[in-house]
Amino acid sequence: MTAVLCAVAGAGLAGAGPADAGWLADRWWGPVVGAAAGLLAYAAAAGFGRHVVRRFGGVNGDVLGAVIEAGTAAALVAAVLLA
């Protein structure tokens, strides 16, 4: 469910704004690229989360905080690449 939400958010945000705002603004494939970027950000955060849980031996507050920060960083990188 989270992967679908990330894909929909990426597709909706790709090319949003004025027509001359970015390289995705006037392209029909902009939402596809946005959905792919959203899925990649989700995959990066999920993969990092699995690694940290395995490394620390379970879920604790440090793991949750690290996964949140990694997901935020991955989403911001995807947003910068789409702009």
C-alpha atoms as a printed R data frame, in Angstrom:
   type eleno elety resid chain resno      x      y       z
1  ATOM     1    CA   MET     A     1  0.000  0.000   0.000
2  ATOM     2    CA   THR     A     2  2.813  2.395   0.830
3  ATOM     3    CA   ALA     A     3  4.504  1.723  -2.516
4  ATOM     4    CA   VAL     A     4  1.283  2.620  -4.352
5  ATOM     5    CA   LEU     A     5  0.969  5.824  -2.346
6  ATOM     6    CA   CYS     A     6  4.561  6.772  -3.173
7  ATOM     7    CA   ALA     A     7  3.982  6.082  -6.870
8  ATOM     8    CA   VAL     A     8  0.780  8.138  -6.950
9  ATOM     9    CA   ALA     A     9  2.432 11.027  -5.099
10 ATOM    10    CA   GLY     A    10  5.394 11.010  -7.464
11 ATOM    11    CA   ALA     A    11  3.128 10.892 -10.510
12 ATOM    12    CA   GLY     A    12  1.027 13.752  -9.200
13 ATOM    13    CA   LEU     A    13  3.978 15.967  -8.381
14 ATOM    14    CA   ALA     A    14  5.925 15.421 -11.592
15 ATOM    15    CA   GLY     A    15  5.470 18.402 -13.815
16 ATOM    16    CA   ALA     A    16  3.232 20.254 -11.359
17 ATOM    17    CA   GLY     A    17  3.463 23.989 -11.709
18 ATOM    18    CA   PRO     A    18  3.688 26.438 -14.614
19 ATOM    19    CA   ALA     A    19  4.174 25.079 -18.126
20 ATOM    20    CA   ASP     A    20  7.726 26.412 -18.339
21 ATOM    21    CA   ALA     A    21  8.730 25.390 -14.798
22 ATOM    22    CA   GLY     A    22 10.821 22.330 -15.564
23 ATOM    23    CA   TRP     A    23 11.816 19.682 -18.019
24 ATOM    24    CA   LEU     A    24  8.792 17.490 -17.159
25 ATOM    25    CA   ALA     A    25  6.184 20.209 -17.416
26 ATOM    26    CA   ASP     A    26  5.179 19.695 -21.042
27 ATOM    27    CA   ARG     A    27  5.976 16.004 -21.440
28 ATOM    28    CA   TRP     A    28  3.339 13.278 -21.471
29 ATOM    29    CA   TRP     A    29  5.667 10.856 -19.718
30 ATOM    30    CA   GLY     A    30  6.222 13.144 -16.737
31 ATOM    31    CA   PRO     A    31  3.867 11.240 -14.407
32 ATOM    32    CA   VAL     A    32  5.575  7.961 -15.333
33 ATOM    33    CA   VAL     A    33  8.951  9.381 -14.350
34 ATOM    34    CA   GLY     A    34  7.419 10.776 -11.160
35 ATOM    35    CA   ALA     A    35  5.904  7.416 -10.259
36 ATOM    36    CA   ALA     A    36  9.241  5.711 -10.870
37 ATOM    37    CA   ALA     A    37 11.003  8.254  -8.672
38 ATOM    38    CA   GLY     A    38  8.431  7.702  -5.921
39 ATOM    39    CA   LEU     A    39  8.912  3.945  -6.103
40 ATOM    40    CA   LEU     A    40 12.700  4.319  -6.042
41 ATOM    41    CA   ALA     A    41 12.500  6.525  -2.962
42 ATOM    42    CA   TYR     A    42 10.267  3.936  -1.292
43 ATOM    43    CA   ALA     A    43 12.598  1.092  -2.264
44 ATOM    44    CA   ALA     A    44 15.610  2.967  -0.902
45 ATOM    45    CA   ALA     A    45 13.915  3.608   2.443
46 ATOM    46    CA   ALA     A    46 12.542  0.061   2.704
47 ATOM    47    CA   GLY     A    47 15.871 -1.503   1.823
48 ATOM    48    CA   PHE     A    48 17.675  0.685   4.319
49 ATOM    49    CA   GLY     A    49 15.090 -0.201   6.945
50 ATOM    50    CA   ARG     A    50 15.568 -3.926   6.400
51 ATOM    51    CA   HIS     A    51 19.326 -3.524   6.649
52 ATOM    52    CA   VAL     A    52 19.153 -1.519   9.866
53 ATOM    53    CA   VAL     A    53 16.665 -3.908  11.507
54 ATOM    54    CA   ARG     A    54 18.901 -6.853  10.676
55 ATOM    55    CA   ARG     A    55 22.010 -5.016  11.848
56 ATOM    56    CA   PHE     A    56 20.528 -3.799  15.149
57 ATOM    57    CA   GLY     A    57 18.625 -7.019  15.825
58 ATOM    58    CA   GLY     A    58 15.124 -5.573  15.906
59 ATOM    59    CA   VAL     A    59 13.062 -2.429  15.718
60 ATOM    60    CA   ASN     A    60 13.685  0.347  18.196
61 ATOM    61    CA   GLY     A    61 13.475  4.124  18.193
62 ATOM    62    CA   ASP     A    62 16.845  4.542  16.532
63 ATOM    63    CA   VAL     A    63 15.807  2.285  13.670
64 ATOM    64    CA   LEU     A    64 12.542  4.132  13.131
65 ATOM    65    CA   GLY     A    65 14.275  7.515  13.192
66 ATOM    66    CA   ALA     A    66 16.950  6.378  10.757
67 ATOM    67    CA   VAL     A    67 14.379  4.982   8.322
68 ATOM    68    CA   ILE     A    68 12.345  8.189   8.469
69 ATOM    69    CA   GLU     A    69 15.436 10.281   7.767
70 ATOM    70    CA   ALA     A    70 16.558  8.008   4.927
71 ATOM    71    CA   GLY     A    71 13.097  8.083   3.352
72 ATOM    72    CA   THR     A    72 12.960 11.858   3.603
73 ATOM    73    CA   ALA     A    73 16.381 12.198   2.018
74 ATOM    74    CA   ALA     A    74 15.455  9.822  -0.812
75 ATOM    75    CA   ALA     A    75 12.208 11.705  -1.471
76 ATOM    76    CA   LEU     A    76 14.034 15.043  -1.535
77 ATOM    77    CA   VAL     A    77 16.619 13.710  -3.977
78 ATOM    78    CA   ALA     A    78 13.803 12.439  -6.202
79 ATOM    79    CA   ALA     A    79 12.048 15.823  -5.993
80 ATOM    80    CA   VAL     A    80 15.243 17.658  -6.949
81 ATOM    81    CA   LEU     A    81 15.750 15.355  -9.924
82 ATOM    82    CA   LEU     A    82 12.174 15.989 -11.077
83 ATOM    83    CA   ALA     A    83 12.406 19.764 -10.789
